[in-house]
Amino acid sequence: MSASLLATVGATLYGEGEHWIGRLAEDLGVNERTMRRWLASESAIPARVWDDLVDIAIGRAREIADLVPKIDQAKSG
């Protein structure tokens, strides 16, 4: 479940395909090989990673929310 959730979070935040693994690893401050071990369930995902994922997701949500008024303004002229 944890590896599956990590993959879902990564793909949701950074898009489908393999490129999200490197981007998420960088944002978490870990090596891409570490990320791949977590995804393969070869290593446990540390609790701090889940906390970091919450922070990253909240940051992305704020970025997206900030775009809404800009999009509305663009369609108005």
FIVEXMI-973551 format. One line per field, with one value per atom (N, C-alpha, C): residue number from 1; residue in three letters; chain; atom name; x, y negated, z negated. Coordinates in Angstrom, 2 decimals, always signed. Layout:
% residues N
n: [NUM,...]
res: [ALA,...]
chain: [A,...]
atom: [CA,...]
X: [X,...]
Y: [Y,...]
Z: [Z,...]
END
This chain:
% residues 77
n: [1,1,1,2,2,2,3,3,3,4,4,4,5,5,5,6,6,6,7,7,7,8,8,8,9,9,9,10,10,10,11,11,11,12,12,12,13,13,13,14,14,14,15,15,15,16,16,16,17,17,17,18,18,18,19,19,19,20,20,20,21,21,21,22,22,22,23,23,23,24,24,24,25,25,25,26,26,26,27,27,27,28,28,28,29,29,29,30,30,30,31,31,31,32,32,32,33,33,33,34,34,34,35,35,35,36,36,36,37,37,37,38,38,38,39,39,39,40,40,40,41,41,41,42,42,42,43,43,43,44,44,44,45,45,45,46,46,46,47,47,47,48,48,48,49,49,49,50,50,50,51,51,51,52,52,52,53,53,53,54,54,54,55,55,55,56,56,56,57,57,57,58,58,58,59,59,59,60,60,60,61,61,61,62,62,62,63,63,63,64,64,64,65,65,65,66,66,66,67,67,67,68,68,68,69,69,69,70,70,70,71,71,71,72,72,72,73,73,73,74,74,74,75,75,75,76,76,76,77,77,77]
res: [MET,MET,MET,SER,SER,SER,ALA,ALA,ALA,SER,SER,SER,LEU,LEU,LEU,LEU,LEU,LEU,ALA,ALA,ALA,THR,THR,THR,VAL,VAL,VAL,GLY,GLY,GLY,ALA,ALA,ALA,THR,THR,THR,LEU,LEU,LEU,TYR,TYR,TYR,GLY,GLY,GLY,GLU,GLU,GLU,GLY,GLY,GLY,GLU,GLU,GLU,HIS,HIS,HIS,TRP,TRP,TRP,ILE,ILE,ILE,GLY,GLY,GLY,ARG,ARG,ARG,LEU,LEU,LEU,ALA,ALA,ALA,GLU,GLU,GLU,ASP,ASP,ASP,LEU,LEU,LEU,GLY,GLY,GLY,VAL,VAL,VAL,ASN,ASN,ASN,GLU,GLU,GLU,ARG,ARG,ARG,THR,THR,THR,MET,MET,MET,ARG,ARG,ARG,ARG,ARG,ARG,TRP,TRP,TRP,LEU,LEU,LEU,ALA,ALA,ALA,SER,SER,SER,GLU,GLU,GLU,SER,SER,SER,ALA,ALA,ALA,ILE,ILE,ILE,PRO,PRO,PRO,ALA,ALA,ALA,ARG,ARG,ARG,VAL,VAL,VAL,TRP,TRP,TRP,ASP,ASP,ASP,ASP,ASP,ASP,LEU,LEU,LEU,VAL,VAL,VAL,ASP,ASP,ASP,ILE,ILE,ILE,ALA,ALA,ALA,ILE,ILE,ILE,GLY,GLY,GLY,ARG,ARG,ARG,ALA,ALA,ALA,ARG,ARG,ARG,GLU,GLU,GLU,ILE,ILE,ILE,ALA,ALA,ALA,ASP,ASP,ASP,LEU,LEU,LEU,VAL,VAL,VAL,PRO,PRO,PRO,LYS,LYS,LYS,ILE,ILE,ILE,ASP,ASP,ASP,GLN,GLN,GLN,ALA,ALA,ALA,LYS,LYS,LYS,SER,SER,SER,GLY,GLY,GLY]
chain: [A,A,A,A,A,A,A,A,A,A,A,A,A,A,A,A,A,A,A,A,A,A,A,A,A,A,A,A,A,A,A,A,A,A,A,A,A,A,A,A,A,A,A,A,A,A,A,A,A,A,A,A,A,A,A,A,A,A,A,A,A,A,A,A,A,A,A,A,A,A,A,A,A,A,A,A,A,A,A,A,A,A,A,A,A,A,A,A,A,A,A,A,A,A,A,A,A,A,A,A,A,A,A,A,A,A,A,A,A,A,A,A,A,A,A,A,A,A,A,A,A,A,A,A,A,A,A,A,A,A,A,A,A,A,A,A,A,A,A,A,A,A,A,A,A,A,A,A,A,A,A,A,A,A,A,A,A,A,A,A,A,A,A,A,A,A,A,A,A,A,A,A,A,A,A,A,A,A,A,A,A,A,A,A,A,A,A,A,A,A,A,A,A,A,A,A,A,A,A,A,A,A,A,A,A,A,A,A,A,A,A,A,A,A,A,A,A,A,A,A,A,A,A,A,A,A,A,A,A,A,A]
atom: [N,CA,C,N,CA,C,N,CA,C,N,CA,C,N,CA,C,N,CA,C,N,CA,C,N,CA,C,N,CA,C,N,CA,C,N,CA,C,N,CA,C,N,CA,C,N,CA,C,N,CA,C,N,CA,C,N,CA,C,N,CA,C,N,CA,C,N,CA,C,N,CA,C,N,CA,C,N,CA,C,N,CA,C,N,CA,C,N,CA,C,N,CA,C,N,CA,C,N,CA,C,N,CA,C,N,CA,C,N,CA,C,N,CA,C,N,CA,C,N,CA,C,N,CA,C,N,CA,C,N,CA,C,N,CA,C,N,CA,C,N,CA,C,N,CA,C,N,CA,C,N,CA,C,N,CA,C,N,CA,C,N,CA,C,N,CA,C,N,CA,C,N,CA,C,N,CA,C,N,CA,C,N,CA,C,N,CA,C,N,CA,C,N,CA,C,N,CA,C,N,CA,C,N,CA,C,N,CA,C,N,CA,C,N,CA,C,N,CA,C,N,CA,C,N,CA,C,N,CA,C,N,CA,C,N,CA,C,N,CA,C,N,CA,C,N,CA,C,N,CA,C,N,CA,C,N,CA,C,N,CA,C,N,CA,C,N,CA,C]
X: [+0.83,+0.00,+0.86,+1.88,+2.71,+3.39,+3.95,+4.62,+3.61,+2.44,+1.38,+0.92,+0.77,+0.37,+1.45,+2.70,+3.81,+3.78,+3.54,+3.46,+2.28,+1.16,-0.02,+0.24,+0.84,+1.16,+2.15,+3.20,+4.20,+3.61,+2.81,+2.21,+1.21,+0.49,-0.48,+0.22,+1.30,+2.02,+2.83,+3.41,+4.38,+4.01,+2.90,+2.47,+2.84,+2.13,+2.34,+3.70,+4.10,+5.38,+6.43,+7.66,+8.75,+9.43,+9.22,+9.97,+9.65,+8.50,+8.12,+9.02,+9.58,+10.41,+11.61,+12.32,+13.46,+13.08,+11.98,+11.54,+11.14,+10.40,+9.99,+11.19,+12.10,+13.30,+14.05,+14.19,+14.89,+14.16,+12.85,+12.09,+12.14,+12.27,+12.38,+13.80,+14.76,+16.16,+16.76,+16.28,+16.82,+17.34,+18.15,+18.68,+17.55,+17.59,+16.57,+16.56,+17.72,+17.77,+17.00,+17.07,+16.30,+14.82,+14.41,+13.00,+12.57,+13.39,+13.06,+12.99,+13.83,+13.76,+12.44,+12.03,+10.74,+9.60,+9.66,+8.60,+8.54,+9.68,+9.75,+9.49,+9.21,+9.00,+10.21,+11.39,+12.64,+13.12,+12.66,+13.00,+11.73,+11.64,+10.50,+10.58,+9.44,+9.38,+9.34,+10.32,+10.35,+9.14,+8.73,+7.57,+7.74,+8.97,+9.20,+8.88,+9.00,+8.69,+7.21,+6.35,+4.92,+4.63,+5.31,+5.15,+5.61,+6.74,+7.25,+6.30,+5.69,+4.73,+3.52,+3.06,+1.95,+2.34,+3.53,+3.99,+4.11,+4.63,+4.77,+3.39,+2.46,+1.12,+0.40,+0.54,-0.08,+0.51,+1.83,+2.48,+1.98,+1.84,+1.34,-0.11,-0.91,-2.31,-2.40,-1.53,-1.52,-1.12,-0.12,+0.31,-0.85,-1.57,-2.70,-3.81,-4.10,-5.13,-4.78,-3.51,-3.07,-3.26,-3.31,-3.50,-4.95,-5.89,-7.31,-7.67,-7.34,-7.71,-6.97,-5.77,-5.02,-5.70,-6.20,-6.91,-8.20,-8.93,-10.17,-9.90,-8.81,-8.46,-8.09,-7.39,-6.98,-8.17,-9.19,-10.34,-11.20,-11.04,-11.80,-11.14,-9.94,-9.37,-7.97]
Y: [+1.20,+0.00,-1.25,-1.29,-2.49,-2.81,-1.81,-2.04,-2.48,-1.88,-2.24,-3.68,-4.05,-5.42,-6.40,-6.06,-6.92,-7.13,-6.07,-6.18,-7.04,-6.89,-7.71,-9.18,-9.45,-10.84,-11.43,-10.68,-11.18,-11.46,-10.54,-10.73,-11.87,-12.04,-13.13,-14.48,-14.56,-15.83,-16.20,-15.20,-15.49,-14.93,-14.24,-13.70,-12.24,-11.60,-10.17,-9.95,-8.68,-8.34,-8.18,-8.02,-7.76,-9.03,-10.16,-11.36,-11.87,-11.53,-12.03,-11.48,-10.30,-9.68,-10.56,-11.00,-11.87,-13.22,-13.77,-15.08,-14.99,-13.94,-13.78,-13.47,-12.64,-12.34,-13.63,-14.47,-15.75,-16.61,-16.72,-17.54,-16.99,-15.67,-15.06,-15.06,-15.39,-15.41,-14.03,-13.08,-11.73,-11.33,-10.29,-9.74,-9.04,-9.10,-8.42,-6.91,-6.34,-4.90,-4.59,-5.50,-5.33,-5.32,-6.27,-6.34,-5.04,-4.50,-3.26,-2.07,-2.07,-1.00,-1.08,-2.31,-2.48,-1.98,-2.34,-1.95,-0.44,+0.21,+1.66,+2.38,+1.61,+2.15,+2.90,+2.48,+3.08,+2.40,+1.18,+0.42,-0.26,-0.40,-1.09,-2.59,-3.18,-4.63,-5.30,-6.14,-6.78,-7.69,-7.78,-8.60,-10.05,-10.56,-11.95,-12.22,-11.19,-11.34,-11.66,-11.01,-11.29,-12.72,-13.19,-14.60,-15.54,-15.21,-16.03,-16.02,-14.86,-14.77,-15.64,-15.69,-16.59,-18.03,-18.43,-19.80,-20.10,-19.14,-19.33,-19.45,-18.58,-18.61,-19.91,-20.37,-21.65,-22.79,-22.78,-23.81,-23.80,-22.62,-22.51,-22.98,-22.63,-23.06,-24.58,-25.20,-26.68,-27.29,-26.68,-27.17,-27.10,-26.00,-25.83,-26.82,-26.97,-27.92,-29.34,-29.70,-31.04,-31.26,-30.18,-30.31,-30.63,-30.24,-30.40,-31.84,-32.81,-34.19,-34.69,-34.22,-34.62,-34.07,-32.85,-32.26,-33.02,-33.33,-34.11,-35.47,-36.10,-37.41,-37.30,-36.25,-36.07,-35.88,-35.19,-34.95,-36.21,-37.15,-38.41,-39.45,-39.20,-40.15,-40.43]
Z: [+0.00,+0.00,+0.00,-0.81,-0.90,+0.42,+1.07,+2.36,+3.40,+3.38,+4.32,+4.08,+2.84,+2.52,+2.93,+2.68,+3.09,+4.60,+5.36,+6.82,+7.24,+6.58,+6.90,+6.62,+5.48,+5.13,+6.14,+6.45,+7.40,+8.77,+9.29,+10.61,+10.60,+9.51,+9.40,+9.35,+8.60,+8.46,+9.70,+10.37,+11.42,+12.80,+12.89,+14.17,+14.34,+15.24,+15.52,+16.17,+16.24,+16.83,+15.75,+16.17,+15.23,+14.71,+15.37,+14.99,+13.59,+13.07,+11.75,+10.65,+10.87,+9.83,+9.49,+10.50,+10.27,+9.68,+10.17,+9.66,+8.19,+7.85,+6.45,+5.57,+6.03,+5.26,+4.96,+5.96,+5.77,+4.74,+4.85,+3.91,+2.49,+2.38,+1.05,+0.52,+1.39,+0.98,+0.81,+1.64,+1.58,+2.95,+2.97,+4.21,+4.97,+6.29,+7.10,+6.85,+6.56,+6.24,+4.96,+4.00,+2.77,+3.09,+3.92,+4.32,+5.00,+5.86,+6.57,+5.61,+4.57,+3.56,+2.79,+2.48,+1.81,+2.69,+3.97,+4.90,+5.12,+5.02,+5.16,+3.83,+2.79,+1.43,+0.92,+1.37,+0.89,-0.39,-0.61,-1.82,-2.31,-3.62,-4.21,-3.93,-3.71,-3.49,-4.87,-5.18,-6.50,-6.74,-7.98,-8.34,-7.90,-7.97,-7.59,-6.13,-5.30,-3.88,-3.69,-4.47,-4.37,-4.79,-5.82,-6.23,-5.12,-4.50,-3.40,-2.22,-1.94,-0.84,-1.09,-2.33,-2.66,-2.37,-2.79,-2.55,-1.05,-0.28,+1.15,+1.81,+1.41,+1.98,+1.65,+0.43,+0.05,+0.86,+1.04,+1.85,+3.28,+3.87,+5.25,+5.33,+4.32,+4.30,+4.25,+3.48,+3.41,+4.74,+5.40,+6.71,+7.70,+7.68,+8.59,+8.25,+6.96,+6.55,+6.97,+6.93,+7.34,+8.84,+9.60,+11.05,+11.42,+10.60,+10.93,+11.26,+10.41,+10.76,+12.01,+12.23,+13.43,+14.68,+14.60,+15.73,+15.98,+14.91,+15.04,+15.67,+15.25,+15.79,+17.27,+17.64,+19.03,+19.96,+19.49,+20.35,+20.48,+19.54,+19.59,+20.48,+20.85,+21.77,+21.53]
END
